[in-house]
Amino acid sequence: MTELVHKELSYQIMGALFEAYNRLGYGYQEKYYQKAITECLREKKINFIEQAPYKVKMKDKIIGQYFVDFVIEHKIVLEIKKAERFSKQNIEQVGGYLKATGLELAILANFTPTGIKAKRMLNLKNYHKPNL
């Protein structure tokens, strides 16, 4: 049986997501869910960087910059969306975040009318080689 990557921290993050959703309910813009998640993570004493900047490089030249919703404990990318389904565009966006950060795990969380839907995404190429 394969062990989940960052299992305990993932459960804590999911708890913060559900708590934010339960406090606010559905119908808000992403920025308000982000603020609610920030408060829930602080209450749980989980370290995070909000809107974490990461440069996109080609060879040694910087060609762009990402702003990741959350980087949790320098281990997990957390990207939030207000959507009912996981779109190919959002999945590819999070894949780009994993490449740019070098982290091994991302959680893509959708705030939907019926609750939170989450997808765990592994960065197999950079597994165990964080780029902090």
Buried (B, 14 or more C-beta within 10 A) or exposed (E): EEEEBBEEBBEBBBBBBBBBBEEBEEEBEBEBBBBBBBEBBEEEEBEBEBEBEBEEEEEEEEEEEBEBBBBBBEBBBBBBBBBEEBEEEBBEBBBBBBBBBBBBBBBBBBBBEEEBBBBBBBBEEBEEEEEE
